[in-house]
Amino acid sequence: MNRPQLGEYGRNEWAILGTTCGEIQKLAQDLNQTLQEKFNIAYVDADHKSDSTNESGGLSFHAQYTDKISHHQFAENGALNPFDFKFKLSDCDLILVNGNHFKATKQIVVLDKRKAESLERKKDRLDNVKLILKYDEVEIPSYLKSIISNSEDEIPVFSFHEIERIAKFLEAGTVVPALNGLVLAGGKSVRMGQDKGKINYHGKDQRDYLWELLDRHCENTFISCRDDQRTELEGKWFLSDKLPGYGAFGAIISAFLSNPNDAILVVACDMPFVNDEVIAELIAGRDSRKFATAFHNEETGFPDPLLTIYEPKSYQRLLQFMSLGYSCPRKMLINSDVKSIVPRSPNYLRNINTKEEFKNFEKG
């Protein structure tokens, strides 16, 4: 099992420090307004005012949900540890943090005369400065020059008020996760009476055909298999199911256990009509802000879970559904924020699962 690359709050976090909390909050709001159509953005800050909900000044319930009409609000008692933040912000692509109060793995330093002494007191937090913003005309202090000189990257200097320029910088640093391919070939093919991964639709075993197909479009491609199939796949990239008995659901989680930072394009080996055009259409429609991008299946009326791009953020979502007693990837897709694509042809999603269906396919 490999751990995902997370910071204090998530995969892509930026602490903004060096000016007043009000200016940091305004900058965060402006950046959110500029980038919210491209990324799911979170903001982390401290409240300097008491927001009492009972006479003691705290929340009277252990947890409280309020439908605010325009948004939803959850409040809860108790302390939050570092893992809680990672759980709660797991679906965010970009996390902006008030660095006057909290740390983050990357920093944006604001040079503001009003807060020069305060910033110097926090210089121990400046271990990965990526951007400097000048609020007013001020020289870069010597301690910050020393930090910059030790950096492996050239650190740009913008005006604090250049919102579009700052937004473009953050956008360039927000990398869409790499895309790996996963051929689902670990089923026992009981209804078919023969291994569906070995059926020859295109001049070779279907699992080999799909591996080569996905490998043309993905960074790395794997064949999902049972332990007893490993010898058959010697010389190929394969991933053994770490959750045997859970079908496609277990295969997807197994892939994330090995590669938690990459997205996964999943294709089942019982789909003989999948070709380069189909895969290209799915990738072109990908929305990495969502948990997944899937073709809409007209026959079921739901997203098809076996020809889908699962983003890294769906890893935790799948495990949450599993903890509730659900092991169906379609259930997760139906009840999550996903991008649904209407395929050019419903034939894309047609699968061959039984002997009768295979006979009809052979007849054309």
C-alpha positions in Angstrom: 0.0 0.0 0.0 1.3 3.4 -1.0 0.4 6.7 0.7 -1.0 9.6 -1.3 1.1 12.7 -1.5 -0.8 15.0 1.0 0.2 18.1 2.9 -1.4 19.5 6.0 -4.8 19.7 4.4 -4.6 18.1 0.9 -2.8 17.5 -2.3 -2.3 21.1 -3.4 -2.2 23.7 -0.6 -0.9 27.3 -0.4 -0.4 29.4 2.8 -0.7 33.1 2.2 1.1 35.2 4.9 2.6 38.6 5.5 -0.4 40.9 5.3 -3.5 41.4 7.4 -6.0 38.6 7.8 -8.6 40.7 6.0 -6.4 41.2 3.0 -5.6 37.5 2.9 -9.3 36.6 3.0 -10.1 39.1 0.2 -7.2 37.7 -2.0 -8.6 34.2 -1.4 -12.1 35.3 -2.4 -10.8 37.0 -5.5 -8.8 34.0 -6.5 -11.7 31.7 -5.9 -13.9 33.9 -8.1 -11.3 33.7 -10.9 -10.6 30.0 -10.6 -13.7 28.3 -9.3 -14.9 27.1 -12.7 -11.6 25.2 -13.1 -11.0 23.9 -9.6 -12.8 22.9 -6.4 -11.2 25.5 -4.0 -11.2 25.4 -0.2 -10.2 28.2 2.2 -8.8 27.6 5.7 -8.8 30.4 8.3 -9.5 31.2 11.9 -12.4 33.2 13.1 -11.4 36.1 15.4 -15.0 36.8 16.5 -17.1 34.6 18.8 -20.1 33.0 17.0 -21.9 31.7 20.0 -24.8 29.4 19.5 -25.7 29.0 23.2 -25.1 30.8 26.5 -21.7 29.1 27.0 -20.5 30.4 23.7 -20.2 27.0 22.1 -22.2 24.5 20.0 -24.9 22.9 22.1 -25.1 19.7 19.9 -22.3 17.3 19.2 -22.9 18.1 15.5 -25.3 20.3 13.7 -26.4 20.5 10.0 -28.2 23.6 8.6 -29.6 23.9 5.1 -28.7 27.5 4.3 -30.6 27.4 1.0 -27.6 28.8 -0.9 -25.3 26.3 0.7 -25.0 23.6 3.4 -23.4 24.2 6.8 -22.1 21.6 9.2 -20.8 22.5 12.6 -19.3 20.1 15.2 -17.8 20.0 18.6 -14.5 18.5 19.5 -10.9 18.9 18.3 -9.8 18.2 14.7 -6.6 16.4 14.2 -4.4 16.5 11.0 -6.1 13.4 9.6 -9.6 15.0 10.0 -8.7 17.9 7.7 -7.4 15.5 5.0 -10.6 13.5 5.1 -12.9 16.6 5.0 -11.0 18.4 2.2 -10.2 15.3 0.1 -12.3 16.5 -2.9 -10.6 19.9 -3.2 -8.1 20.6 -6.0 -6.7 23.8 -4.5 -6.6 24.8 -0.8 -5.8 28.4 0.2 -4.7 28.8 3.8 -4.4 31.9 6.0 -0.7 31.5 6.7 -0.8 34.0 9.6 -2.5 31.2 11.6 -1.8 27.9 9.9 1.0 26.1 8.0 0.9 24.7 4.5 3.4 22.9 2.3 3.8 25.8 -0.2 3.9 29.5 0.7 2.9 32.8 -0.9 4.7 35.6 0.9 3.1 39.1 0.9 5.5 42.0 1.6 3.4 44.6 3.5 5.0 47.3 5.6 2.2 47.0 8.2 3.1 43.4 8.9 6.9 43.4 8.2 7.8 42.5 11.8 5.1 39.9 12.1 6.3 38.2 8.9 9.9 38.1 10.2 8.6 36.3 13.4 7.1 33.6 11.2 10.2 33.1 9.0 10.5 29.5 10.3 7.3 28.7 8.3 8.9 29.8 5.1 10.4 26.5 4.0 8.9 26.3 0.5 8.2 29.8 -0.8 6.9 29.7 -4.4 5.7 33.3 -4.9 6.3 36.8 -3.5 3.6 39.5 -3.7 4.4 43.1 -3.0 1.5 44.9 -1.3 3.4 48.2 -1.5 6.8 49.4 -2.5 9.1 47.7 -0.2 12.5 46.0 -0.5 12.8 42.2 -0.1 14.2 41.7 3.5 17.6 40.1 3.8 16.3 37.0 5.6 13.8 36.4 2.8 16.6 36.9 0.2 18.6 34.2 1.9 15.6 31.8 1.7 15.1 32.7 -2.0 18.8 32.0 -2.8 18.5 28.5 -1.3 15.5 27.7 -3.4 15.8 25.3 -6.3 13.3 27.4 -8.3 13.3 30.9 -9.5 10.7 32.7 -7.3 8.6 35.3 -9.2 7.6 38.6 -7.7 4.1 40.1 -8.5 2.0 42.9 -7.2 -0.5 41.9 -4.6 -3.2 43.4 -6.7 -2.5 41.4 -9.9 -5.2 38.9 -9.4 -5.3 37.5 -12.9 -1.5 37.0 -12.9 -1.6 35.3 -9.5 -4.5 33.1 -10.6 -2.6 32.0 -13.7 0.4 31.1 -11.5 -1.7 28.9 -9.2 -3.4 27.3 -12.2 -0.1 26.4 -13.7 1.0 24.8 -10.5 -2.2 22.8 -10.1 -1.4 19.7 -12.1 -4.1 17.4 -13.4 -3.4 13.9 -12.0 -1.7 11.5 -14.4 -4.0 8.9 -16.0 -3.3 5.2 -15.7 -5.3 2.4 -17.5 -6.8 -0.6 -15.8 -8.2 -3.6 -17.7 -10.7 -5.5 -15.5 -9.9 -9.2 -16.2 -10.1 -10.9 -12.8 -13.7 -12.2 -13.0 -14.5 -15.9 -13.1 -16.7 -15.7 -16.2 -19.2 -18.2 -14.8 -22.1 -17.2 -17.1 -19.8 -17.2 -20.2 -18.3 -20.6 -19.4 -14.8 -19.5 -20.5 -12.4 -16.7 -19.5 -13.8 -13.5 -21.0 -10.3 -12.0 -21.0 -9.1 -14.7 -23.4 -11.9 -14.4 -26.0 -10.6 -13.3 -29.4 -12.6 -10.4 -30.8 -9.8 -8.5 -32.5 -7.2 -11.1 -33.4 -5.8 -11.6 -29.9 -7.0 -12.2 -26.3 -9.4 -9.4 -25.3 -7.3 -8.5 -22.2 -4.2 -8.0 -24.4 -6.2 -6.0 -26.9 -7.5 -3.7 -24.2 -4.1 -3.4 -22.6 -2.5 -2.2 -25.8 -5.5 0.1 -26.5 -5.2 1.8 -23.1 -1.5 1.9 -23.2 -1.7 4.2 -26.2 -3.7 6.7 -24.2 -2.5 6.3 -20.6 0.8 6.8 -18.7 0.8 3.3 -17.4 -1.6 0.4 -18.0 -2.3 -2.6 -15.8 -4.3 -5.8 -16.1 -6.4 -6.5 -13.0 -6.3 -10.2 -12.1 -6.8 -12.9 -9.5 -3.7 -14.4 -7.8 -4.2 -17.6 -9.8 -3.9 -15.7 -13.1 -0.5 -14.2 -12.4 1.5 -16.9 -14.1 -0.6 -16.3 -17.3 0.3 -12.7 -17.3 4.1 -13.0 -16.8 5.9 -10.3 -18.6 2.9 -7.9 -18.5 2.0 -5.2 -16.0 -0.6 -6.7 -13.7 -2.2 -5.9 -10.4 -3.5 -8.7 -8.2 -6.8 -8.1 -6.5 -6.1 -7.2 -2.9 -9.9 -7.5 -2.1 -10.8 -10.8 -3.7 -14.5 -11.4 -3.9 -15.4 -7.7 -4.4 -15.3 -7.7 -8.2 -14.7 -4.5 -10.0 -15.0 -2.5 -6.8 -12.1 -4.4 -5.2 -10.0 -4.1 -8.4 -10.4 -0.3 -8.5 -9.5 0.0 -4.8 -6.5 -2.3 -5.4 -5.3 -0.1 -8.1 -5.5 3.0 -5.9 -3.7 1.1 -3.1 -0.7 0.9 -5.5 -1.1 4.2 -7.2 -3.1 6.7 -5.0 -1.9 9.8 -6.7 -3.0 8.9 -10.3 -6.4 8.7 -11.9 -7.5 5.4 -13.3 -9.3 4.7 -16.6 -11.2 1.5 -16.1 -12.4 -0.8 -18.9 -14.0 -4.2 -18.4 -12.8 -7.0 -20.6 -16.4 -7.9 -21.6 -16.8 -4.7 -23.7 -15.7 -5.7 -27.3 -16.8 -2.5 -28.9 -14.4 -0.3 -27.1 -11.8 1.2 -29.4 -9.5 4.2 -29.8 -12.4 6.5 -30.6 -14.2 5.6 -27.5 -11.2 6.1 -25.2 -10.4 9.4 -26.8 -13.9 10.6 -26.3 -13.9 9.7 -22.7 -10.5 11.4 -22.0 -11.6 14.5 -24.0 -14.6 14.8 -21.7 -12.7 14.3 -18.5 -13.3 16.7 -15.6 -10.7 16.2 -12.9 -12.7 18.4 -10.4 -15.3 15.6 -10.2 -14.9 12.2 -8.5 -15.2 10.5 -11.9 -16.0 11.0 -15.6 -18.3 8.3 -16.9 -20.4 7.5 -20.0 -24.2 7.6 -19.4 -25.7 4.2 -20.0 -29.1 4.7 -21.6 -30.1 1.1 -20.8 -29.7 1.5 -17.1 -30.2 5.2 -16.9 -27.1 5.6 -14.8 -23.3 6.2 -15.3 -21.5 3.1 -16.5 -18.9 2.2 -13.8 -16.9 -0.2 -16.1 -15.9 2.4 -18.7 -15.0 5.3 -16.4 -12.2 7.6 -15.3 -11.8 7.5 -11.5 -10.0 10.5 -10.1 -7.6 10.1 -7.1 -10.2 11.8 -4.9 -12.6 8.9 -5.6 -10.3 6.5 -3.6 -11.5 7.8 -0.3 -15.1 8.0 -1.6 -15.1 4.4 -2.6 -13.7 3.4 0.9 -16.4 5.4 2.6 -19.1 3.6 0.6 -17.5 0.3 1.5 -17.6 1.2 5.2 -21.3 1.7 4.8 -21.7 -1.8 3.4 -21.8 -1.0 -0.3 -19.3 -2.5 -2.8 -20.9 -1.4 -6.0 -19.0 1.3 -8.0 -22.2 2.3 -9.7 -23.7 3.2 -6.3 -20.8 5.5 -5.6 -21.1 7.2 -9.0 -24.8 7.7 -8.7 -24.4 9.3 -5.3 -21.4 11.5 -6.0 -20.4 14.5 -8.0 -19.4 13.0 -11.4 -19.2 14.2 -15.0 -21.6 12.2 -17.2 -21.0 12.0 -20.9 -23.6 10.8 -23.5 -21.7 8.5 -25.8 -21.9 9.0 -29.5 -23.1 5.4 -29.8 -24.8 3.3 -27.1 -23.0 0.4 -28.6 -19.8 1.5 -26.9 -21.2 0.2 -23.6 -22.6 -3.1 -24.8 -21.0 -6.0 -23.0 -20.9 -9.8 -23.7 -21.4 -11.8 -20.6 -23.2 -15.0 -21.6 -22.8 -17.8 -24.1 -26.0 -16.7 -25.9 -24.7 -13.1 -26.2 -21.4 -14.4 -27.6 -23.2 -16.5 -30.2 -25.2 -13.5 -31.3 -22.1 -11.4 -31.5 -20.4 -14.0 -33.7 -23.4 -13.9 -36.0 -23.0 -10.2 -36.3 
